[in-house]
Amino acid sequence: MKGFARITFNPNIMGGKACVRGMRIPVSLVVNLVANGMTPEEIIKEYPDLEPEDIKEALQYASWLTKEELHTAIGTEK
């Protein structure tokens, strides 16, 4: 896994989901807020413990998770 300094996993916080810096703010929440049109400034206003770099890294982590890999079909007829 690529190194993400601000993304943490702790089984005692949000059931081990990817969170921002050990806080109870899951990456999925941050990505959802951005996807629904909130600006980083609006997100930080709602979640003042977040920093702009947290939002950026949450999006980078989500992007890394969805990296598409193509696999050739095995056993397909020609």
N, CA, C and O of each residue as an XYZ file, in Angstrom:
312
protein
N       0.850     -1.182      0.000
C       0.000      0.000      0.000
C       0.892      1.240      0.000
O       1.894      1.302      0.712
N       0.519      2.194     -0.786
C       1.221      3.472     -0.812
C       1.149      4.107      0.579
O       0.165      3.927      1.296
N       2.176      4.835      0.951
C       2.189      5.460      2.270
C       1.264      6.669      2.342
O       1.408      7.624      1.579
N       0.328      6.613      3.257
C      -0.574      7.729      3.511
C      -0.412      8.104      4.979
O      -0.917      7.415      5.865
N       0.289      9.193      5.225
C       0.624      9.582      6.594
C      -0.593      9.997      7.417
O      -0.579      9.864      8.641
N      -1.640     10.496      6.771
C      -2.802     11.017      7.491
C      -3.972     10.030      7.552
O      -4.992     10.320      8.176
N      -3.833      8.885      6.920
C      -4.894      7.880      6.926
C      -4.502      6.789      7.917
O      -3.432      6.190      7.806
N      -5.377      6.537      8.885
C      -5.070      5.569      9.931
C      -6.159      4.505     10.019
O      -7.297      4.701      9.593
N      -5.762      3.382     10.583
C      -6.672      2.249     10.793
C      -6.500      1.790     12.232
O      -5.396      1.448     12.654
N      -7.589      1.783     12.977
C      -7.543      1.357     14.369
C      -8.836      0.600     14.648
O      -9.923      1.158     14.499
N      -8.730     -0.662     15.050
C      -9.955     -1.430     15.296
C     -10.853     -0.828     16.368
O     -12.039     -1.150     16.431
N     -10.309      0.033     17.205
C     -11.098      0.668     18.270
C     -11.719      1.990     17.845
O     -12.444      2.611     18.622
N     -11.444      2.428     16.622
C     -12.009      3.689     16.120
C     -12.771      3.384     14.841
O     -12.183      2.945     13.852
N     -14.054      3.610     14.856
C     -14.930      3.398     13.699
C     -14.782      1.979     13.128
O     -14.861      1.775     11.917
N     -14.570      1.017     14.013
C     -14.489     -0.381     13.596
C     -13.321     -0.696     12.668
O     -13.363     -1.681     11.931
N     -12.289      0.126     12.697
C     -11.120     -0.129     11.868
C     -11.179      0.476     10.479
O     -10.279      0.259      9.668
N     -12.245      1.245     10.194
C     -12.338      1.909      8.896
C     -11.204      2.904      8.731
O     -10.632      3.379      9.712
N     -10.884      3.215      7.480
C      -9.878      4.239      7.202
C     -10.392      5.572      7.731
O     -11.472      6.028      7.354
N      -9.605      6.190      8.610
C      -9.986      7.461      9.217
C      -8.862      8.472      9.029
O      -7.739      8.127      8.662
N      -9.195      9.712      9.289
C      -8.228     10.795      9.169
C      -7.528     10.985     10.512
O      -8.169     11.301     11.514
N      -6.224     10.794     10.526
C      -5.356     11.044     11.683
C      -5.891     10.497     13.004
O      -5.784     11.161     14.035
N      -6.457      9.308     12.985
C      -6.918      8.687     14.218
C      -8.178      9.280     14.803
O      -8.598      8.896     15.894
N      -8.786     10.212     14.090
C     -10.035     10.817     14.574
C     -11.215      9.969     14.118
O     -11.066      9.075     13.285
N     -12.356     10.250     14.659
C     -13.574      9.540     14.282
C     -14.195     10.186     13.033
O     -15.405     10.403     12.958
N     -13.343     10.478     12.076
C     -13.775     11.049     10.799
C     -13.300     10.109      9.704
O     -12.132     10.145      9.316
N     -14.206      9.258      9.198
C     -13.803      8.299      8.170
C     -13.499      8.969      6.833
O     -14.084      9.991      6.476
N     -12.583      8.369      6.123
C     -12.250      8.831      4.774
C     -13.514      8.855      3.922
O     -13.711      9.777      3.130
N     -14.369      7.853      4.079
C     -15.587      7.774      3.269
C     -16.482      8.996      3.464
O     -17.136      9.441      2.520
N     -16.515      9.536      4.670
C     -17.306     10.747      4.927
C     -16.735     11.931      4.157
O     -17.474     12.674      3.511
N     -15.438     12.101      4.226
C     -14.787     13.214      3.537
C     -15.023     13.114      2.032
O     -15.368     14.104      1.388
N     -14.838     11.928      1.477
C     -15.038     11.729      0.038
C     -16.489     12.001     -0.335
O     -16.758     12.614     -1.368
N     -17.421     11.554      0.491
C     -18.836     11.784      0.226
C     -19.166     13.273      0.238
O     -19.931     13.743     -0.605
N     -18.608     14.006      1.166
C     -18.872     15.442      1.237
C     -18.357     16.154     -0.011
O     -19.039     17.019     -0.560
N     -17.162     15.794     -0.456
C     -16.605     16.386     -1.677
C     -17.468     15.993     -2.881
O     -17.778     16.832     -3.727
N     -17.849     14.732     -2.952
C     -18.661     14.244     -4.077
C     -20.009     14.942     -4.152
O     -20.600     15.052     -5.227
N     -20.493     15.413     -3.012
C     -21.787     16.091     -2.981
C     -21.657     17.611     -3.034
O     -22.598     18.339     -2.719
N     -20.477     18.078     -3.438
C     -20.321     19.484     -3.748
C     -19.759     20.392     -2.680
O     -19.655     21.598     -2.905
N     -19.392     19.862     -1.526
C     -18.821     20.738     -0.498
C     -17.382     21.086     -0.847
O     -16.629     20.245     -1.335
N     -17.019     22.307     -0.598
C     -15.650     22.746     -0.807
C     -14.818     22.369      0.419
O     -15.376     22.125      1.490
N     -13.505     22.318      0.277
C     -12.679     22.059      1.461
C     -12.938     23.060      2.581
O     -12.925     22.691      3.755
N     -13.170     24.309      2.234
C     -13.445     25.322      3.249
C     -14.738     25.010      4.011
O     -14.797     25.160      5.231
N     -15.768     24.578      3.283
C     -17.043     24.225      3.927
C     -16.879     22.999      4.820
O     -17.447     22.935      5.910
N     -16.105     22.034      4.355
C     -15.881     20.817      5.149
C     -15.153     21.166      6.440
O     -15.523     20.689      7.513
N     -14.124     21.995      6.338
C     -13.357     22.380      7.519
C     -14.213     23.199      8.481
O     -14.034     23.114      9.696
N     -15.132     23.982      7.953
C     -16.052     24.739      8.823
C     -16.931     23.776      9.627
O     -17.195     24.013     10.806
N     -17.382     22.692      8.989
C     -18.224     21.690      9.662
C     -17.403     20.776     10.576
O     -17.892     20.317     11.609
N     -16.159     20.518     10.187
C     -15.266     19.619     10.933
C     -13.951     20.364     11.186
O     -12.963     20.126     10.491
N     -13.932     21.250     12.164
C     -12.770     22.125     12.364
C     -11.464     21.411     12.718
O     -10.393     22.011     12.626
N     -11.535     20.153     13.118
C     -10.304     19.415     13.408
C      -9.576     18.999     12.124
O      -8.398     18.644     12.158
N     -10.286     19.046     10.999
C      -9.660     18.687      9.723
C      -8.795     19.833      9.211
O      -9.025     21.006      9.507
N      -7.798     19.446      8.434
C      -6.906     20.403      7.771
C      -7.014     20.175      6.272
O      -7.380     19.081      5.844
N      -6.705     21.179      5.468
C      -6.794     21.000      4.011
C      -6.032     19.777      3.510
O      -6.495     19.095      2.595
N      -4.886     19.494      4.089
C      -4.092     18.332      3.664
C      -4.810     17.017      3.978
O      -4.615     16.027      3.272
N      -5.640     16.994      5.031
C      -6.426     15.800      5.349
C      -7.391     15.480      4.208
O      -7.524     14.328      3.796
N      -8.050     16.501      3.713
C      -9.025     16.316      2.631
C      -8.317     15.841      1.372
O      -8.780     14.922      0.696
N      -7.200     16.469      1.065
C      -6.435     16.084     -0.112
C      -5.988     14.621     -0.020
O      -6.118     13.867     -0.984
N      -5.470     14.233      1.125
C      -4.994     12.859      1.260
C      -6.146     11.855      1.285
O      -5.991     10.738      0.792
N      -7.282     12.222      1.841
C      -8.448     11.336      1.805
C      -8.854     11.060      0.358
O      -9.180      9.926      0.007
N      -8.833     12.086     -0.471
C      -9.166     11.903     -1.885
C      -8.095     11.086     -2.606
O      -8.415     10.261     -3.461
N      -6.841     11.310     -2.267
C      -5.768     10.522     -2.879
C      -5.893      9.056     -2.485
O      -5.678      8.170     -3.312
N      -6.238      8.795     -1.228
C      -6.418      7.424     -0.760
C      -7.584      6.751     -1.494
O      -7.470      5.607     -1.934
N      -8.686      7.459     -1.619
C      -9.847      6.912     -2.334
C      -9.493      6.624     -3.789
O      -9.906      5.605     -4.343
N      -8.743      7.507     -4.396
C      -8.312      7.311     -5.774
C      -7.419      6.081     -5.874
O      -7.562      5.282     -6.799
N      -6.509      5.927     -4.935
C      -5.623      4.769     -4.922
C      -6.433      3.467     -4.796
O      -6.116      2.471     -5.446
N      -7.464      3.484     -3.967
C      -8.291      2.291     -3.780
C      -9.013      1.877     -5.063
O      -9.250      0.691     -5.294
N      -9.355      2.843     -5.879
C     -10.133      2.536     -7.079
C      -9.269      2.366     -8.314
O      -9.788      2.297     -9.428
N      -7.964      2.298     -8.135
C      -7.055      2.129     -9.268
C      -7.479      0.902    -10.073
O      -7.529     -0.218     -9.563
N      -7.775      1.144    -11.319
C      -8.275      0.078    -12.179
C      -7.123     -0.766    -12.702
O      -6.128     -0.245    -13.207
N      -7.277     -2.065    -12.572
C      -6.316     -2.994    -13.139
C      -7.059     -3.877    -14.125
O      -8.103     -4.441    -13.799
N      -6.528     -3.994    -15.312
C      -7.148     -4.830    -16.327
C      -6.583     -6.240    -16.237
O      -5.373     -6.434    -16.117
N      -7.467     -7.206    -16.295
C      -7.059     -8.609    -16.239
C      -7.608     -9.304    -17.475
O      -8.779     -9.151    -17.824
N      -6.750    -10.061    -18.121
C      -7.219    -10.794    -19.297
C      -8.089    -11.952    -18.837
O      -7.784    -12.627    -17.853
N      -9.146    -12.166    -19.547
C     -10.042    -13.268    -19.213
C      -9.317    -14.586    -19.464
O      -8.662    -14.767    -20.490
N      -9.444    -15.485    -18.523
C      -8.810    -16.799    -18.648
C      -9.854    -17.794    -19.086
O     -10.952    -17.836    -18.530
N      -9.517    -18.605    -20.089
C     -10.409    -19.652    -20.554
C     -11.542    -19.190    -21.438
O     -12.524    -19.915    -21.595
N     -11.443    -18.009    -22.021
C     -12.492    -17.572    -22.916
C     -12.255    -18.145    -24.281
O     -11.115    -18.360    -24.694
N     -13.331    -18.390    -24.976
C     -13.233    -18.947    -26.327
C     -12.860    -17.859    -27.306
O     -13.249    -16.701    -27.156
N     -12.095    -18.255    -28.317
C     -11.688    -17.306    -29.340
C     -12.541    -17.431    -30.559
O     -12.339    -16.703    -31.531
